[in-house]
Amino acid sequence: MSRERVAPARPEPACRLLLISPPRLDPASFAPRLEAALAAGGSAGFLLRLAGAERSAAGRAAAELRPLCAAHGVACLLQDDVGLALELGVDGVHLGAAEAVPAARAALGPGRILGASCGSSRHAAMVAGDAGADYIAFGDPERPPTVELGELIAWWSELFVLPCLVESAASVTDCRTLARAGADFIGVAALVWQDARGPAAVVADLRRAIAT
């Protein structure tokens, strides 16, 4: 999910995973689980998205987990905090608000990845792309995908070269459906971390699903 990979041509294989962190984690105990997921392949990036974490806690987590991402050639992204991303030198930022793209792009410069959540808004996605986002994201991470979301992805992938991420995959079937609709990246969170078989087994299932 480097800037070179995401702009403008669609990556190969056509769809890859974005691993999204649990909302709360202890970096030391989470690191082996992230390592297992990354080693299973198929992931373009890891998004550190911590609910209500203090900046110092987010910084410690990013500092510990980023080397794992680098070792596997996977981009490490922070949620929203442009200043911390610059301070730590991580690969980029995922914004929860598309309207923040212009300021974030100016601060990050051209060398770091910038993504933006656009919900189900076609207008917000086009504006974010024009403002310098490297990818846009559709869907609601708190809700399962809908038929309308699939239609939105198909519309975007047909008309635009800017990659799109889908944030609402909750099952292997979801991932297969979203990949077939034209998603470039599929964000997965609890689906990977909460399965008793472990992250590597889940990622292997997901890789098979999005390749079919």
GROMACS elastic network, one bead per residue, 0.5 to 0.9 nm:
[ bonds ]
;  ai    aj funct       b0    kb
    1     4     6  0.77990   500
    1     5     6  0.55980   500
    1     6     6  0.58629   500
    1    11     6  0.89046   500
    1    18     6  0.86562   500
    1    43     6  0.85853   500
    1    45     6  0.56646   500
    1    73     6  0.89699   500
    1    74     6  0.67820   500
    1    75     6  0.55615   500
    1    76     6  0.87999   500
    1    91     6  0.89812   500
    1   113     6  0.76942   500
    2     5     6  0.50718   500
    2     6     6  0.62823   500
    2     7     6  0.86535   500
    2    44     6  0.81514   500
    2    45     6  0.84933   500
    2    74     6  0.80052   500
    2    75     6  0.62064   500
    2    91     6  0.74977   500
    2    92     6  0.87199   500
    2   111     6  0.89343   500
    2   112     6  0.76929   500
    2   113     6  0.64062   500
    3     6     6  0.52826   500
    3     7     6  0.60178   500
    3     8     6  0.88818   500
    3   110     6  0.84660   500
    3   111     6  0.70725   500
    3   112     6  0.66890   500
    3   113     6  0.55493   500
    3   114     6  0.84934   500
    3   134     6  0.67715   500
    4     7     6  0.58283   500
    4     8     6  0.80838   500
    5     8     6  0.78625   500
    5     9     6  0.76296   500
    5    10     6  0.79079   500
    5    11     6  0.62574   500
    6     9     6  0.67318   500
    6    10     6  0.67517   500
    6    11     6  0.66780   500
    6   113     6  0.86949   500
    6   134     6  0.64432   500
    6   135     6  0.70820   500
    6   162     6  0.75098   500
    6   163     6  0.63894   500
    7    10     6  0.75084   500
    7    11     6  0.87754   500
    7   134     6  0.64045   500
    7   135     6  0.81391   500
    7   161     6  0.79293   500
    7   162     6  0.65297   500
    7   163     6  0.74636   500
    8    11     6  0.89041   500
    8   134     6  0.83706   500
    8   161     6  0.58334   500
    8   162     6  0.58212   500
    8   163     6  0.75633   500
    9   161     6  0.63427   500
    9   162     6  0.76595   500
    9   163     6  0.81163   500
   10    13     6  0.85613   500
   10    14     6  0.65827   500
   10    15     6  0.86849   500
   10   161     6  0.68495   500
   10   162     6  0.78189   500
   10   163     6  0.65649   500
   10   184     6  0.70417   500
   11    14     6  0.55603   500
   11    15     6  0.73239   500
   11    16     6  0.83518   500
   11   163     6  0.85870   500
   11   184     6  0.73488   500
   12    15     6  0.72470   500
   12    16     6  0.84323   500
   13    16     6  0.69561   500
   13    42     6  0.87358   500
   13   184     6  0.88923   500
   13   211     6  0.78603   500
   14   179     6  0.80607   500
   14   182     6  0.81491   500
   14   183     6  0.80198   500
   14   184     6  0.60145   500
   14   185     6  0.84509   500
   14   210     6  0.87193   500
   14   211     6  0.81968   500
   15    42     6  0.86616   500
   15   179     6  0.60602   500
   15   180     6  0.89402   500
   15   182     6  0.78973   500
   15   183     6  0.62585   500
   15   185     6  0.53472   500
   15   186     6  0.73537   500
   15   210     6  0.65641   500
   15   211     6  0.76178   500
   16    42     6  0.56353   500
   16    43     6  0.55947   500
   16    44     6  0.60112   500
   16    45     6  0.88433   500
   16   179     6  0.86401   500
   16   183     6  0.86466   500
   16   184     6  0.63839   500
   16   186     6  0.64181   500
   16   187     6  0.88995   500
   16   207     6  0.78295   500
   16   210     6  0.76900   500
   17    42     6  0.61093   500
   17    44     6  0.58338   500
   17    45     6  0.71034   500
   17    46     6  0.87511   500
   17   165     6  0.89171   500
   17   184     6  0.85293   500
   17   185     6  0.53453   500
   17   187     6  0.59404   500
   17   188     6  0.70173   500
   17   203     6  0.86524   500
   17   206     6  0.83429   500
   17   207     6  0.81935   500
   18    42     6  0.89203   500
   18    43     6  0.57734   500
   18    44     6  0.58236   500
   18    46     6  0.56630   500
   18    47     6  0.70096   500
   18   165     6  0.81672   500
   18   167     6  0.88596   500
   18   185     6  0.62847   500
   18   186     6  0.57756   500
   18   188     6  0.62599   500
   18   189     6  0.86231   500
   19    34     6  0.87529   500
   19    37     6  0.83397   500
   19    38     6  0.87064   500
   19    43     6  0.68962   500
   19    44     6  0.81690   500
   19    45     6  0.62418   500
   19    47     6  0.61422   500
   19    48     6  0.86760   500
   19   186     6  0.83963   500
   19   187     6  0.59079   500
   19   188     6  0.53070   500
   19   189     6  0.61455   500
   19   192     6  0.80218   500
   20    23     6  0.88554   500
   20    45     6  0.85210   500
   20    46     6  0.58212   500
   20    48     6  0.62614   500
   20    49     6  0.66314   500
   20   187     6  0.63725   500
   20   188     6  0.57551   500
   20   190     6  0.82325   500
   20   192     6  0.89155   500
   21    24     6  0.79224   500
   21    25     6  0.79725   500
   21    34     6  0.87676   500
   21    46     6  0.73665   500
   21    47     6  0.61526   500
   21    48     6  0.52154   500
   21    49     6  0.56898   500
   21    50     6  0.71646   500
   21   188     6  0.86555   500
   21   189     6  0.60577   500
   21   190     6  0.82034   500
   21   193     6  0.82481   500
   22    25     6  0.63673   500
   22    48     6  0.81105   500
   22    49     6  0.71124   500
   22    50     6  0.68633   500
   22    51     6  0.85670   500
   22   189     6  0.64251   500
   22   190     6  0.67312   500
   22   193     6  0.73879   500
   23    48     6  0.84815   500
   23    49     6  0.60944   500
   23    52     6  0.83392   500
   23    53     6  0.86588   500
   24    49     6  0.85155   500
   24    50     6  0.56834   500
   24    51     6  0.65011   500
   24    52     6  0.87347   500
   24    53     6  0.78774   500
   25    28     6  0.87329   500
   25    29     6  0.78989   500
   25    30     6  0.64631   500
   25    50     6  0.78980   500
   25    61     6  0.82859   500
   26    29     6  0.56090   500
   26    30     6  0.58893   500
   26    31     6  0.84342   500
   26    61     6  0.76056   500
   27    30     6  0.50707   500
   27    31     6  0.58210   500
   27    60     6  0.77203   500
   27    61     6  0.52219   500
   27    62     6  0.83196   500
   27    64     6  0.65666   500
   27    65     6  0.70004   500
   28    31     6  0.54858   500
   28    32     6  0.78643   500
   28    61     6  0.84720   500
   28    64     6  0.77071   500
   28    65     6  0.87420   500
   29    32     6  0.66100   500
   29    33     6  0.77367   500
   30    33     6  0.53465   500
   30    34     6  0.63133   500
   30    35     6  0.86761   500
   30    65     6  0.86723   500
   31    34     6  0.51096   500
   31    35     6  0.60547   500
   31    36     6  0.86367   500
   31    64     6  0.78344   500
   31    65     6  0.63852   500
   31    68     6  0.78694   500
   32    36     6  0.61855   500
   32    37     6  0.86865   500
   33    36     6  0.51373   500
   33    37     6  0.63213   500
   33    38     6  0.86790   500
   33   193     6  0.76648   500
   33   198     6  0.75854   500
   33   199     6  0.63545   500
   33   200     6  0.82855   500
   34    37     6  0.50905   500
   34    38     6  0.60998   500
   34    39     6  0.84650   500
   34    46     6  0.89032   500
   34    65     6  0.80353   500
   34    68     6  0.77964   500
   34    69     6  0.86086   500
   34   193     6  0.87527   500
   34   199     6  0.76097   500
   35    38     6  0.51781   500
   35    39     6  0.59849   500
   35    40     6  0.86485   500
   35    65     6  0.89743   500
   35    68     6  0.64427   500
   35    69     6  0.81494   500
   35    72     6  0.88120   500
   35   199     6  0.89530   500
   35   200     6  0.88664   500
   36    39     6  0.51584   500
   36    40     6  0.63930   500
   36   198     6  0.80940   500
   36   199     6  0.61292   500
   36   200     6  0.52935   500
   37    40     6  0.53459   500
   37    41     6  0.72687   500
   37    43     6  0.83426   500
   37   192     6  0.79686   500
   37   193     6  0.89419   500
   37   198     6  0.83933   500
   37   201     6  0.82963   500
   37   202     6  0.81783   500
   37   203     6  0.63067   500
   37   204     6  0.88194   500
   38    41     6  0.55503   500
   38    42     6  0.78121   500
   38    43     6  0.66227   500
   38    46     6  0.88838   500
   38    68     6  0.81278   500
   38    69     6  0.73918   500
   38    72     6  0.66334   500
   38    74     6  0.79524   500
   38   199     6  0.87738   500
   38   200     6  0.78547   500
   38   203     6  0.85441   500
   39    42     6  0.88477   500
   39    72     6  0.71774   500
   39   200     6  0.73822   500
   40    43     6  0.83707   500
   40   199     6  0.83263   500
   40   200     6  0.53449   500
   40   201     6  0.79249   500
   40   203     6  0.62776   500
   40   204     6  0.63126   500
   40   207     6  0.89174   500
   41    44     6  0.87217   500
   41    72     6  0.84247   500
   41   200     6  0.87333   500
   41   203     6  0.75894   500
   41   204     6  0.78687   500
   41   207     6  0.80523   500
   42   203     6  0.75971   500
   42   204     6  0.82826   500
   42   206     6  0.85395   500
   42   207     6  0.61086   500
   43    46     6  0.77669   500
   43    74     6  0.68560   500
   43   185     6  0.87624   500
   43   203     6  0.85913   500
   43   207     6  0.88952   500
   44    73     6  0.80708   500
   44    74     6  0.53436   500
   44    75     6  0.64273   500
   44   185     6  0.78252   500
   45    69     6  0.76838   500
   45    73     6  0.86462   500
   45    76     6  0.58497   500
   45    77     6  0.72058   500
   46    66     6  0.87828   500
   46    69     6  0.72118   500
   46    74     6  0.69944   500
   46    75     6  0.61720   500
   46    76     6  0.50237   500
   46    77     6  0.60809   500
   46    78     6  0.85685   500
   47    75     6  0.83714   500
   47    76     6  0.61375   500
   47    78     6  0.57565   500
   47    79     6  0.68576   500
   47    93     6  0.83419   500
   47    94     6  0.75862   500
   47   187     6  0.88557   500
   48    58     6  0.80203   500
   48    61     6  0.81873   500
   48    62     6  0.71870   500
   48    76     6  0.75756   500
   48    77     6  0.61825   500
   48    78     6  0.50668   500
   48    79     6  0.61681   500
   49    58     6  0.87064   500
   49    77     6  0.87337   500
   49    78     6  0.66148   500
   49    79     6  0.52713   500
   49    80     6  0.87314   500
   50    53     6  0.57229   500
   50    58     6  0.71506   500
   50    79     6  0.78373   500
   53    56     6  0.80815   500
   53    57     6  0.61443   500
   53    58     6  0.61608   500
   54    57     6  0.52748   500
   54    58     6  0.63243   500
   54    59     6  0.85874   500
   55    58     6  0.51115   500
   55    59     6  0.60415   500
   55    60     6  0.86565   500
   55    81     6  0.86888   500
   55    84     6  0.78586   500
   56    60     6  0.62209   500
   56    61     6  0.86634   500
   57    60     6  0.51542   500
   57    61     6  0.62467   500
   57    62     6  0.86032   500
   58    61     6  0.51364   500
   58    62     6  0.61037   500
   58    63     6  0.85286   500
   58    78     6  0.86807   500
   58    84     6  0.87004   500
   59    62     6  0.51270   500
   59    63     6  0.60328   500
   59    64     6  0.86357   500
   59    84     6  0.70638   500
   59    85     6  0.87856   500
   59    88     6  0.75004   500
   60    63     6  0.51249   500
   60    64     6  0.62857   500
   60    65     6  0.86368   500
   61    64     6  0.53167   500
   61    65     6  0.60695   500
   61    66     6  0.82615   500
   62    65     6  0.52127   500
   62    66     6  0.55479   500
   62    67     6  0.88329   500
   62    76     6  0.81381   500
   62    77     6  0.87313   500
   62    78     6  0.78712   500
   62    88     6  0.78612   500
   62    90     6  0.79717   500
   63    66     6  0.56884   500
   63    67     6  0.75117   500
   63    88     6  0.70894   500
   63    90     6  0.86767   500
   64    67     6  0.66641   500
   64    68     6  0.79265   500
   65    68     6  0.54896   500
   65    69     6  0.67800   500
   65    76     6  0.82839   500
   66    69     6  0.51511   500
   66    70     6  0.62820   500
   66    71     6  0.87089   500
   66    75     6  0.83774   500
   66    76     6  0.59070   500
   66    77     6  0.87954   500
   66    90     6  0.71476   500
   66    91     6  0.89765   500
   67    71     6  0.60782   500
   67    72     6  0.87400   500
   67    76     6  0.88994   500
   68    71     6  0.51661   500
   68    72     6  0.66224   500
   68    73     6  0.88276   500
   68    74     6  0.84399   500
   69    72     6  0.53345   500
   69    73     6  0.61893   500
   69    75     6  0.62574   500
   69    76     6  0.61152   500
   70    74     6  0.57875   500
   70    75     6  0.69775   500
   70    76     6  0.77091   500
   71    74     6  0.76197   500
   72    75     6  0.88798   500
   75    90     6  0.80272   500
   75    91     6  0.56884   500
   75    92     6  0.76642   500
   75   113     6  0.85045   500
   76    90     6  0.59429   500
   76    91     6  0.53348   500
   76    92     6  0.67575   500
   76    93     6  0.85115   500
   77    85     6  0.78199   500
   77    90     6  0.64681   500
   77    91     6  0.57897   500
   77    93     6  0.50126   500
   77    94     6  0.64717   500
   77   113     6  0.78994   500
   77   114     6  0.86787   500
   78    81     6  0.64037   500
   78    82     6  0.78807   500
   78    84     6  0.81509   500
   78    85     6  0.64884   500
   78    90     6  0.76720   500
   78    91     6  0.83863   500
   78    92     6  0.64979   500
   78    94     6  0.61134   500
   78    95     6  0.85956   500
   79    82     6  0.83171   500
   79    92     6  0.89329   500
   79    93     6  0.57663   500
   79    95     6  0.60501   500
   79    96     6  0.73882   500
   80    83     6  0.89546   500
   80    85     6  0.88770   500
   80    93     6  0.60095   500
   80    94     6  0.57168   500
   80    96     6  0.64673   500
   80    97     6  0.84478   500
   80   104     6  0.89643   500
   81    84     6  0.54752   500
   81    85     6  0.62768   500
   81    86     6  0.88325   500
   81    93     6  0.69556   500
   81    94     6  0.84623   500
   81    95     6  0.82111   500
   82    85     6  0.50518   500
   82    86     6  0.62871   500
   82    87     6  0.86133   500
   82    92     6  0.80386   500
   82    93     6  0.63616   500
   82    94     6  0.89697   500
   82    95     6  0.89499   500
   82   104     6  0.65743   500
   82   107     6  0.74208   500
   82   108     6  0.71179   500
   83    86     6  0.52570   500
   83    87     6  0.61789   500
   83    88     6  0.87130   500
   83   107     6  0.83138   500
   83   108     6  0.87340   500
   84    88     6  0.60289   500
   84    89     6  0.81692   500
   84    90     6  0.85636   500
   85    88     6  0.53371   500
   85    89     6  0.56971   500
   85    90     6  0.53299   500
   85    91     6  0.75213   500
   85    92     6  0.64792   500
   85    93     6  0.68275   500
   85   108     6  0.84596   500
   86    89     6  0.50348   500
   86    90     6  0.68972   500
   86    91     6  0.88676   500
   86    92     6  0.83866   500
   86   107     6  0.85481   500
   86   108     6  0.70825   500
   87    90     6  0.81671   500
   89    92     6  0.83081   500
   90    93     6  0.83167   500
   90   112     6  0.81399   500
   91   111     6  0.84060   500
   91   112     6  0.54602   500
   91   113     6  0.61107   500
   91   114     6  0.89366   500
   92   108     6  0.78636   500
   92   111     6  0.87009   500
   92   114     6  0.57199   500
   92   115     6  0.81543   500
   93   104     6  0.84582   500
   93   108     6  0.86561   500
   93   112     6  0.78975   500
   93   113     6  0.63277   500
   93   114     6  0.51901   500
   93   115     6  0.64378   500
   93   116     6  0.85168   500
   94   113     6  0.81590   500
   94   114     6  0.58959   500
   94   116     6  0.56289   500
   94   117     6  0.75681   500
   95    98     6  0.66457   500
   95   100     6  0.71787   500
   95   101     6  0.74575   500
   95   104     6  0.85877   500
   95   114     6  0.75365   500
   95   115     6  0.60254   500
   95   117     6  0.61441   500
   96   100     6  0.84060   500
   96   115     6  0.87491   500
   96   116     6  0.60631   500
   96   117     6  0.50830   500
   96   118     6  0.78470   500
   97   100     6  0.57582   500
   97   101     6  0.77409   500
   97   116     6  0.63961   500
   97   117     6  0.59732   500
   97   118     6  0.70562   500
   98   101     6  0.56791   500
   98   102     6  0.88739   500
   98   115     6  0.85143   500
   98   116     6  0.51559   500
   98   117     6  0.58855   500
   98   118     6  0.58332   500
   98   124     6  0.63562   500
   98   125     6  0.74284   500
   98   127     6  0.79885   500
   98   128     6  0.57405   500
   98   133     6  0.88096   500
   98   136     6  0.84608   500
   99   102     6  0.72755   500
   99   103     6  0.87272   500
   99   116     6  0.86195   500
   99   124     6  0.76889   500
   99   127     6  0.81910   500
   99   128     6  0.70596   500
  100   103     6  0.58563   500
  100   104     6  0.62126   500
  100   105     6  0.86212   500
  100   116     6  0.83441   500
  100   128     6  0.85632   500
  101   104     6  0.51036   500
  101   105     6  0.58480   500
  101   106     6  0.84941   500
  101   114     6  0.77820   500
  101   115     6  0.81386   500
  101   116     6  0.70704   500
  101   127     6  0.89805   500
  101   128     6  0.61269   500
  101   129     6  0.87048   500
  101   131     6  0.62332   500
  101   132     6  0.68716   500
  101   133     6  0.65068   500
  102   105     6  0.52174   500
  102   106     6  0.62756   500
  102   107     6  0.87455   500
  102   128     6  0.79432   500
  102   131     6  0.53912   500
  102   132     6  0.68423   500
  102   133     6  0.84220   500
  103   106     6  0.51829   500
  103   107     6  0.62756   500
  103   108     6  0.86500   500
  104   107     6  0.50822   500
  104   108     6  0.59523   500
  104   109     6  0.83110   500
  104   114     6  0.77630   500
  105   108     6  0.51949   500
  105   109     6  0.57956   500
  105   110     6  0.73459   500
  105   112     6  0.86884   500
  105   113     6  0.89484   500
  105   114     6  0.70141   500
  105   131     6  0.77328   500
  105   132     6  0.62158   500
  105   133     6  0.73729   500
  106   109     6  0.54661   500
  106   110     6  0.82382   500
  106   132     6  0.89585   500
  108   111     6  0.72898   500
  108   112     6  0.61175   500
  108   113     6  0.82394   500
  108   114     6  0.81229   500
  109   112     6  0.66598   500
  110   113     6  0.79846   500
  110   132     6  0.88456   500
  113   133     6  0.78468   500
  113   134     6  0.61543   500
  113   135     6  0.83976   500
  114   132     6  0.77400   500
  114   133     6  0.52150   500
  114   134     6  0.53467   500
  114   135     6  0.69424   500
  114   136     6  0.87742   500
  115   128     6  0.86397   500
  115   133     6  0.54135   500
  115   134     6  0.57195   500
  115   136     6  0.55377   500
  115   137     6  0.71661   500
  115   165     6  0.87205   500
  116   125     6  0.80786   500
  116   128     6  0.70066   500
  116   129     6  0.88578   500
  116   133     6  0.66737   500
  116   134     6  0.84416   500
  116   135     6  0.68217   500
  116   136     6  0.50277   500
  116   137     6  0.58470   500
  116   138     6  0.88745   500
  117   124     6  0.87928   500
  117   125     6  0.80829   500
  117   136     6  0.60690   500
  117   138     6  0.62152   500
  117   139     6  0.79984   500
  117   140     6  0.88195   500
  117   165     6  0.86114   500
  117   167     6  0.84801   500
  118   121     6  0.57275   500
  118   122     6  0.77261   500
  118   123     6  0.86173   500
  118   124     6  0.56927   500
  118   125     6  0.55962   500
  118   128     6  0.81925   500
  118   136     6  0.66898   500
  118   137     6  0.56445   500
  118   138     6  0.55186   500
  118   139     6  0.76306   500
  119   122     6  0.86400   500
  119   124     6  0.83466   500
  119   125     6  0.85740   500
  119   137     6  0.70539   500
  119   139     6  0.50057   500
  119   140     6  0.61493   500
  120   124     6  0.84826   500
  120   125     6  0.85546   500
  120   137     6  0.88705   500
  120   138     6  0.57646   500
  120   139     6  0.60897   500
  120   140     6  0.82667   500
  120   148     6  0.87744   500
  120   149     6  0.71468   500
  120   152     6  0.74763   500
  121   124     6  0.52673   500
  121   125     6  0.63330   500
  121   126     6  0.87902   500
  121   138     6  0.79237   500
  121   152     6  0.89634   500
  122   125     6  0.51536   500
  122   126     6  0.62916   500
  122   127     6  0.86535   500
  122   152     6  0.79099   500
  122   156     6  0.82795   500
  123   126     6  0.52484   500
  123   127     6  0.61558   500
  123   128     6  0.85384   500
  124   127     6  0.51121   500
  124   128     6  0.59823   500
  124   129     6  0.85089   500
  125   128     6  0.51343   500
  125   129     6  0.61501   500
  125   130     6  0.86262   500
  125   135     6  0.89974   500
  125   136     6  0.60604   500
  125   137     6  0.77672   500
  125   138     6  0.82770   500
  126   129     6  0.51251   500
  126   130     6  0.61988   500
  126   131     6  0.86023   500
  126   136     6  0.86539   500
  127   130     6  0.51048   500
  127   131     6  0.61221   500
  127   132     6  0.88590   500
  128   131     6  0.50124   500
  128   132     6  0.64958   500
  128   133     6  0.56216   500
  128   134     6  0.89194   500
  128   135     6  0.85908   500
  128   136     6  0.71719   500
  129   132     6  0.54329   500
  129   134     6  0.70675   500
  129   135     6  0.71886   500
  129   136     6  0.70423   500
  129   162     6  0.71910   500
  130   133     6  0.72935   500
  132   135     6  0.88536   500
  133   136     6  0.67171   500
  133   162     6  0.85907   500
  134   162     6  0.69028   500
  134   163     6  0.73562   500
  135   162     6  0.59200   500
  135   164     6  0.54574   500
  135   165     6  0.69618   500
  136   162     6  0.75874   500
  136   163     6  0.66616   500
  136   165     6  0.60999   500
  136   166     6  0.86279   500
  137   163     6  0.86625   500
  137   164     6  0.54609   500
  137   166     6  0.54920   500
  137   167     6  0.66741   500
  137   185     6  0.88677   500
  138   149     6  0.75583   500
  138   152     6  0.81807   500
  138   153     6  0.76415   500
  138   164     6  0.71765   500
  138   165     6  0.62844   500
  138   166     6  0.50133   500
  138   167     6  0.63287   500
  138   168     6  0.81705   500
  139   142     6  0.88207   500
  139   143     6  0.79147   500
  139   144     6  0.84215   500
  139   145     6  0.69102   500
  139   146     6  0.88071   500
  139   149     6  0.66670   500
  139   165     6  0.85990   500
  139   166     6  0.57313   500
  139   167     6  0.53015   500
  139   168     6  0.54747   500
  139   169     6  0.88587   500
  140   143     6  0.54326   500
  140   144     6  0.75289   500
  140   145     6  0.78250   500
  140   166     6  0.83552   500
  140   167     6  0.60504   500
  140   168     6  0.53987   500
  141   144     6  0.75502   500
  141   145     6  0.89424   500
  141   166     6  0.85533   500
  141   167     6  0.50402   500
  141   169     6  0.75347   500
  141   170     6  0.86716   500
  141   187     6  0.83964   500
  141   188     6  0.88942   500
  141   189     6  0.88144   500
  142   167     6  0.87157   500
  142   168     6  0.68430   500
  143   146     6  0.87511   500
  143   168     6  0.60997   500
  143   169     6  0.84572   500
  143   170     6  0.83069   500
  144   168     6  0.54618   500
  144   169     6  0.63457   500
  144   170     6  0.62156   500
  144   171     6  0.88080   500
  144   174     6  0.80239   500
  145   148     6  0.81587   500
  145   149     6  0.61256   500
  145   150     6  0.74804   500
  145   166     6  0.88291   500
  145   167     6  0.87158   500
  145   168     6  0.56238   500
  145   169     6  0.65674   500
  145   170     6  0.81607   500
  145   174     6  0.70562   500
  145   178     6  0.83172   500
  146   149     6  0.51332   500
  146   150     6  0.65762   500
  146   151     6  0.88236   500
  147   150     6  0.51646   500
  147   151     6  0.63779   500
  147   152     6  0.87099   500
  148   151     6  0.50335   500
  148   152     6  0.61694   500
  148   153     6  0.87262   500
  149   153     6  0.62455   500
  149   154     6  0.85950   500
  149   166     6  0.88464   500
  149   178     6  0.86583   500
  150   153     6  0.51818   500
  150   154     6  0.62040   500
  150   155     6  0.86199   500
  150   177     6  0.77988   500
  150   178     6  0.63731   500
  150   180     6  0.89010   500
  150   181     6  0.57318   500
  150   182     6  0.83576   500
  150   183     6  0.88760   500
  151   154     6  0.50707   500
  151   155     6  0.61385   500
  151   156     6  0.86611   500
  151   181     6  0.73531   500
  152   155     6  0.51115   500
  152   156     6  0.62462   500
  152   157     6  0.86663   500
  152   181     6  0.87527   500
  153   156     6  0.51164   500
  153   157     6  0.60598   500
  153   158     6  0.84322   500
  153   164     6  0.76207   500
  153   165     6  0.89709   500
  153   166     6  0.81831   500
  153   178     6  0.78094   500
  153   181     6  0.60928   500
  153   182     6  0.60229   500
  153   183     6  0.62298   500
  154   157     6  0.52695   500
  154   158     6  0.60643   500
  154   159     6  0.87212   500
  154   180     6  0.87114   500
  154   181     6  0.51469   500
  154   182     6  0.54997   500
  154   183     6  0.78108   500
  155   158     6  0.52730   500
  155   159     6  0.63815   500
  155   160     6  0.84844   500
  155   181     6  0.89423   500
  155   182     6  0.86884   500
  156   159     6  0.53819   500
  156   160     6  0.56617   500
  156   161     6  0.83732   500
  156   162     6  0.86113   500
  156   163     6  0.87250   500
  156   164     6  0.77451   500
  156   182     6  0.81684   500
  156   183     6  0.88657   500
  157   160     6  0.56154   500
  157   161     6  0.68956   500
  157   162     6  0.81616   500
  157   163     6  0.76346   500
  157   164     6  0.76383   500
  157   181     6  0.82446   500
  157   182     6  0.56231   500
  157   183     6  0.71624   500
  157   184     6  0.83838   500
  158   161     6  0.82111   500
  158   182     6  0.80794   500
  160   163     6  0.78017   500
  161   164     6  0.89388   500
  163   183     6  0.76649   500
  163   184     6  0.56573   500
  163   185     6  0.76832   500
  164   182     6  0.85181   500
  164   183     6  0.58521   500
  164   184     6  0.54675   500
  164   185     6  0.63753   500
  164   186     6  0.85765   500
  165   183     6  0.61773   500
  165   184     6  0.60155   500
  165   186     6  0.54704   500
  165   187     6  0.67828   500
  166   169     6  0.72569   500
  166   178     6  0.75675   500
  166   183     6  0.65954   500
  166   184     6  0.81808   500
  166   185     6  0.63929   500
  166   187     6  0.58928   500
  167   185     6  0.87447   500
  167   186     6  0.62657   500
  167   188     6  0.71249   500
  168   174     6  0.82681   500
  168   186     6  0.79780   500
  168   187     6  0.68954   500
  168   188     6  0.76065   500
  169   172     6  0.78344   500
  169   173     6  0.85149   500
  169   174     6  0.53126   500
  169   175     6  0.58218   500
  169   178     6  0.79791   500
  169   186     6  0.69458   500
  169   187     6  0.65673   500
  169   188     6  0.60300   500
  169   189     6  0.83315   500
  169   191     6  0.80637   500
  170   173     6  0.83094   500
  170   174     6  0.63058   500
  170   175     6  0.78110   500
  170   188     6  0.71576   500
  170   189     6  0.80353   500
  170   190     6  0.75959   500
  170   191     6  0.58829   500
  171   174     6  0.50664   500
  171   175     6  0.64767   500
  171   176     6  0.88222   500
  171   188     6  0.87813   500
  171   191     6  0.64615   500
  171   206     6  0.87520   500
  172   175     6  0.51278   500
  172   176     6  0.63426   500
  172   177     6  0.87161   500
  172   191     6  0.83528   500
  172   202     6  0.85776   500
  172   205     6  0.71244   500
  172   206     6  0.58237   500
  172   209     6  0.65117   500
  172   210     6  0.85449   500
  173   176     6  0.51194   500
  173   177     6  0.61724   500
  173   178     6  0.85753   500
  173   206     6  0.88260   500
  173   209     6  0.73805   500
  174   177     6  0.51615   500
  174   178     6  0.60614   500
  174   179     6  0.84977   500
  175   178     6  0.51827   500
  175   179     6  0.60281   500
  175   180     6  0.85312   500
  175   186     6  0.68492   500
  175   187     6  0.89441   500
  175   188     6  0.87303   500
  175   206     6  0.69098   500
  175   209     6  0.67077   500
  175   210     6  0.61609   500
  176   179     6  0.52613   500
  176   180     6  0.62479   500
  176   181     6  0.86910   500
  176   206     6  0.78262   500
  176   208     6  0.86283   500
  176   211     6  0.78415   500
  176   212     6  0.71844   500
  177   180     6  0.52111   500
  177   181     6  0.62569   500
  177   182     6  0.89765   500
  177   209     6  0.87221   500
  177   210     6  0.80465   500
  178   182     6  0.65958   500
  178   183     6  0.58319   500
  178   186     6  0.75733   500
  178   210     6  0.81429   500
  179   182     6  0.53187   500
  179   183     6  0.50012   500
  179   184     6  0.71911   500
  179   185     6  0.79787   500
  179   186     6  0.76380   500
  179   209     6  0.84467   500
  179   210     6  0.54817   500
  179   211     6  0.79945   500
  179   212     6  0.86433   500
  180   183     6  0.73155   500
  180   210     6  0.75053   500
  180   211     6  0.89145   500
  180   212     6  0.80765   500
  183   186     6  0.67532   500
  188   191     6  0.61256   500
  188   192     6  0.65733   500
  189   192     6  0.57251   500
  189   193     6  0.65574   500
  189   194     6  0.86019   500
  190   193     6  0.50961   500
  190   194     6  0.54543   500
  190   195     6  0.80053   500
  191   194     6  0.60789   500
  191   195     6  0.66222   500
  191   199     6  0.87926   500
  191   202     6  0.76724   500
  192   195     6  0.61659   500
  192   198     6  0.75382   500
  192   199     6  0.52403   500
  192   200     6  0.82913   500
  192   201     6  0.87210   500
  192   202     6  0.57703   500
  192   203     6  0.68371   500
  193   196     6  0.84374   500
  193   198     6  0.71013   500
  193   199     6  0.58936   500
  193   202     6  0.86099   500
  194   197     6  0.87043   500
  194   198     6  0.77131   500
  194   199     6  0.81474   500
  195   198     6  0.57545   500
  195   199     6  0.70807   500
  195   201     6  0.87588   500
  195   202     6  0.72294   500
  196   199     6  0.84851   500
  197   200     6  0.80284   500
  197   201     6  0.61637   500
  197   202     6  0.73161   500
  198   201     6  0.58339   500
  198   202     6  0.67063   500
  198   203     6  0.89835   500
  199   202     6  0.51972   500
  199   203     6  0.60785   500
  199   204     6  0.85413   500
  200   203     6  0.52183   500
  200   204     6  0.61545   500
  200   205     6  0.87159   500
  201   204     6  0.51382   500
  201   205     6  0.63818   500
  201   206     6  0.87687   500
  202   205     6  0.50888   500
  202   206     6  0.62338   500
  202   207     6  0.86490   500
  203   207     6  0.60517   500
  203   208     6  0.86137   500
  204   207     6  0.51612   500
  204   208     6  0.64079   500
  204   209     6  0.86863   500
  205   208     6  0.52901   500
  205   209     6  0.62262   500
  205   210     6  0.88611   500
  206   210     6  0.61756   500
  206   211     6  0.84782   500
  207   210     6  0.54583   500
  207   211     6  0.61912   500
  207   212     6  0.88968   500
  208   211     6  0.52641   500
  208   212     6  0.65483   500
  209   212     6  0.55904   500
